[in-house]
Amino acid sequence: MKVNRVIPDIVVDDLDPARDFYAGFLGLSNEEFDLGWVACFTSPDAGASVQVLTDDETGQNSVHAAL
């Protein structure tokens, strides 16, 4: 099995400051998706991604590592 992509999930209290940091300061693009409670920011050069979320879709914040 070959790993093609790993995307870390980072929990934040407010998505707007996270957008300012990842898109504004770091220059990552959030064109992949932004659902209001979760957004994926991607480097236009390297293709590396980070996913930022406030809650899961059920409204419960039960973040854990999964492989």
ChimeraX commands (.cxc) that place a marker at each C-alpha (Angstrom):
marker #1 position 0.00,0.00,0.00 radius 0.5
marker #1 position 1.27,3.47,-0.88 radius 0.5
marker #1 position 0.30,6.63,1.00 radius 0.5
marker #1 position -0.60,9.31,-1.53 radius 0.5
marker #1 position -1.84,12.08,0.72 radius 0.5
marker #1 position -2.07,12.90,4.42 radius 0.5
marker #1 position -4.28,15.80,5.54 radius 0.5
marker #1 position -4.10,16.87,9.19 radius 0.5
marker #1 position -7.30,18.11,10.87 radius 0.5
marker #1 position -6.85,21.13,13.13 radius 0.5
marker #1 position -9.68,22.13,15.47 radius 0.5
marker #1 position -10.24,25.87,15.95 radius 0.5
marker #1 position -12.80,27.92,17.86 radius 0.5
marker #1 position -13.48,30.29,14.95 radius 0.5
marker #1 position -12.90,29.62,11.26 radius 0.5
marker #1 position -12.49,33.29,10.25 radius 0.5
marker #1 position -9.15,33.87,12.04 radius 0.5
marker #1 position -7.98,30.49,10.70 radius 0.5
marker #1 position -8.84,31.64,7.15 radius 0.5
marker #1 position -6.91,34.86,7.76 radius 0.5
marker #1 position -3.87,32.86,8.90 radius 0.5
marker #1 position -3.82,29.99,6.41 radius 0.5
marker #1 position -5.00,31.90,3.33 radius 0.5
marker #1 position -3.95,35.46,4.16 radius 0.5
marker #1 position -0.65,34.97,6.00 radius 0.5
marker #1 position 0.59,31.62,4.65 radius 0.5
marker #1 position -0.85,32.08,1.16 radius 0.5
marker #1 position -2.66,28.74,1.04 radius 0.5
marker #1 position -5.72,28.44,-1.16 radius 0.5
marker #1 position -9.08,27.33,0.25 radius 0.5
marker #1 position -10.60,26.70,-3.17 radius 0.5
marker #1 position -10.76,22.96,-2.48 radius 0.5
marker #1 position -13.76,23.42,-0.19 radius 0.5
marker #1 position -15.13,25.65,2.56 radius 0.5
marker #1 position -18.38,24.52,4.19 radius 0.5
marker #1 position -18.47,27.16,6.92 radius 0.5
marker #1 position -17.57,24.71,9.68 radius 0.5
marker #1 position -14.71,22.97,7.85 radius 0.5
marker #1 position -12.28,24.22,5.20 radius 0.5
marker #1 position -9.34,22.67,3.40 radius 0.5
marker #1 position -6.35,24.90,2.64 radius 0.5
marker #1 position -3.84,23.77,0.01 radius 0.5
marker #1 position -0.44,25.05,-1.06 radius 0.5
marker #1 position -0.64,26.09,-4.72 radius 0.5
marker #1 position 3.04,25.17,-5.17 radius 0.5
marker #1 position 3.58,21.99,-3.16 radius 0.5
marker #1 position 0.05,20.58,-3.00 radius 0.5
marker #1 position 0.32,20.08,0.78 radius 0.5
marker #1 position -3.00,20.49,2.59 radius 0.5
marker #1 position -4.38,21.18,6.04 radius 0.5
marker #1 position -8.02,20.87,7.03 radius 0.5
marker #1 position -9.41,23.25,9.68 radius 0.5
marker #1 position -12.70,22.60,11.45 radius 0.5
marker #1 position -14.82,24.01,14.25 radius 0.5
marker #1 position -17.11,21.00,14.77 radius 0.5
marker #1 position -17.93,17.80,13.02 radius 0.5
marker #1 position -21.15,17.72,11.01 radius 0.5
marker #1 position -23.15,16.45,14.00 radius 0.5
marker #1 position -22.11,19.46,16.08 radius 0.5
marker #1 position -20.03,17.31,18.40 radius 0.5
marker #1 position -16.34,17.95,18.55 radius 0.5
marker #1 position -14.85,14.48,18.95 radius 0.5
marker #1 position -11.58,14.79,17.07 radius 0.5
marker #1 position -9.23,11.83,17.02 radius 0.5
marker #1 position -6.44,10.52,14.86 radius 0.5
marker #1 position -7.42,7.97,12.25 radius 0.5
marker #1 position -5.37,6.04,9.73 radius 0.5
marker link #1:1,2 radius 0.2
marker link #1:2,3 radius 0.2
marker link #1:3,4 radius 0.2
marker link #1:4,5 radius 0.2
marker link #1:5,6 radius 0.2
marker link #1:6,7 radius 0.2
marker link #1:7,8 radius 0.2
marker link #1:8,9 radius 0.2
marker link #1:9,10 radius 0.2
marker link #1:10,11 radius 0.2
marker link #1:11,12 radius 0.2
marker link #1:12,13 radius 0.2
marker link #1:13,14 radius 0.2
marker link #1:14,15 radius 0.2
marker link #1:15,16 radius 0.2
marker link #1:16,17 radius 0.2
marker link #1:17,18 radius 0.2
marker link #1:18,19 radius 0.2
marker link #1:19,20 radius 0.2
marker link #1:20,21 radius 0.2
marker link #1:21,22 radius 0.2
marker link #1:22,23 radius 0.2
marker link #1:23,24 radius 0.2
marker link #1:24,25 radius 0.2
marker link #1:25,26 radius 0.2
marker link #1:26,27 radius 0.2
marker link #1:27,28 radius 0.2
marker link #1:28,29 radius 0.2
marker link #1:29,30 radius 0.2
marker link #1:30,31 radius 0.2
marker link #1:31,32 radius 0.2
marker link #1:32,33 radius 0.2
marker link #1:33,34 radius 0.2
marker link #1:34,35 radius 0.2
marker link #1:35,36 radius 0.2
marker link #1:36,37 radius 0.2
marker link #1:37,38 radius 0.2
marker link #1:38,39 radius 0.2
marker link #1:39,40 radius 0.2
marker link #1:40,41 radius 0.2
marker link #1:41,42 radius 0.2
marker link #1:42,43 radius 0.2
marker link #1:43,44 radius 0.2
marker link #1:44,45 radius 0.2
marker link #1:45,46 radius 0.2
marker link #1:46,47 radius 0.2
marker link #1:47,48 radius 0.2
marker link #1:48,49 radius 0.2
marker link #1:49,50 radius 0.2
marker link #1:50,51 radius 0.2
marker link #1:51,52 radius 0.2
marker link #1:52,53 radius 0.2
marker link #1:53,54 radius 0.2
marker link #1:54,55 radius 0.2
marker link #1:55,56 radius 0.2
marker link #1:56,57 radius 0.2
marker link #1:57,58 radius 0.2
marker link #1:58,59 radius 0.2
marker link #1:59,60 radius 0.2
marker link #1:60,61 radius 0.2
marker link #1:61,62 radius 0.2
marker link #1:62,63 radius 0.2
marker link #1:63,64 radius 0.2
marker link #1:64,65 radius 0.2
marker link #1:65,66 radius 0.2
marker link #1:66,67 radius 0.2
view
